[in-house]
Amino acid sequence: MSHHLYLEVFERPAMLVSGWPVLGAFDDLLTQVPAVWDQVRQMLPPPPEGYAVARNELGDGRYHEVVGVLVGPDDAPPGPLTVRLPAGTYLHTRYAGALDGITTTFQTLSASAGARGYRIGT
């Protein structure tokens, strides 16, 4: 089945993502992130704004991600790690489907962002 990716680009105020950390090379993330998503979905009910991923490129093909949920400044963070994302331009898509399809969707999001002149993780 084909999945049409709707990519939204918008300015967003600073926000917090609370969840579980994943650290590794991009190829490692292809297996690590879906495993963490399994844990997140078992531990947390679906949040109103949906689940979220914060990604930071560390260099040399390594990334640090926090897989979890968006939380408000006064909310108790549900995950062991909470990161603050600064105000700025963000790319957004919604994904509905099998967990193992998230990786392909992210690769499509990344390629589409690059084609528009955006770089994910900056």
C-alpha positions in Angstrom: 0.0 0.0 0.0 1.3 3.5 -0.9 1.4 6.1 1.8 1.0 9.8 0.7 3.1 12.0 2.9 1.7 15.4 3.8 4.5 17.6 5.0 3.6 20.8 6.9 6.2 23.5 7.4 5.4 26.0 10.1 6.9 28.3 12.8 6.4 26.9 16.3 7.1 28.3 19.8 9.5 26.5 22.1 8.2 23.1 23.2 9.1 20.1 25.4 9.3 16.5 24.3 9.4 13.9 27.1 10.2 10.3 26.5 12.9 7.8 26.1 16.4 8.4 24.6 17.8 6.6 21.6 21.5 7.2 20.6 23.2 5.8 17.6 24.2 5.9 13.9 21.3 6.4 11.4 21.3 2.7 10.4 21.1 1.6 14.0 18.1 3.9 14.6 16.2 2.0 12.0 15.8 -0.9 14.5 16.2 1.0 17.8 13.5 3.6 17.3 10.7 1.1 16.5 11.6 -0.9 19.6 11.4 2.3 21.7 8.1 3.2 20.1 6.7 -0.2 21.3 7.7 0.7 24.8 6.3 4.2 24.6 3.0 3.0 23.3 2.7 0.4 26.1 3.6 2.9 28.8 1.7 6.0 27.7 -1.9 6.5 26.5 -2.2 8.3 23.1 -1.7 12.0 23.9 -4.1 14.6 22.4 -1.3 16.1 20.2 0.1 12.7 19.2 3.4 11.2 19.9 6.6 13.1 19.1 10.3 12.7 18.3 13.0 15.2 19.0 16.2 14.5 16.9 19.6 16.1 17.2 22.4 15.3 14.8 25.6 14.8 16.7 27.9 14.6 13.7 29.7 11.7 12.1 26.4 10.1 11.2 25.3 9.8 14.9 22.0 11.0 16.3 20.3 11.5 19.7 16.6 11.2 19.7 13.9 11.4 22.3 10.9 9.3 21.5 7.8 10.3 23.4 5.2 13.0 23.7 4.9 16.8 23.6 4.3 18.2 27.1 3.3 21.6 28.3 5.6 23.7 30.6 3.5 22.9 33.6 2.9 19.2 32.9 4.7 16.4 34.7 7.0 14.8 32.2 6.0 11.1 31.7 9.4 10.0 30.4 12.9 9.8 32.0 14.3 12.5 29.6 12.7 15.8 28.6 14.3 18.0 26.0 13.4 21.6 25.1 13.1 22.3 21.4 13.7 26.0 20.6 11.2 28.2 18.8 11.8 27.9 15.0 10.8 26.3 11.8 9.5 22.8 12.1 8.4 20.0 9.7 5.4 18.0 10.7 3.6 15.0 9.4 1.1 12.6 10.8 1.5 8.9 10.5 -1.2 6.3 10.9 -0.2 2.7 10.2 1.9 -0.2 11.3 4.8 0.6 13.6 7.4 -0.8 11.2 6.3 1.8 8.6 7.5 4.7 10.7 11.1 4.2 9.5 10.1 4.5 5.8 7.9 7.5 6.6 10.8 9.3 8.3 13.1 8.5 5.3 10.5 10.0 3.0 10.1 13.0 5.3 13.8 13.6 5.4 14.1 13.4 1.6 11.1 15.7 1.0 12.6 18.2 3.5 15.9 18.1 1.7 14.2 18.7 -1.6 12.6 21.8 -0.1 15.9 23.1 1.2 15.4 22.1 4.9 17.8 19.9 6.9 16.4 17.8 9.6 18.1 18.0 13.0 19.2 21.7 12.7 
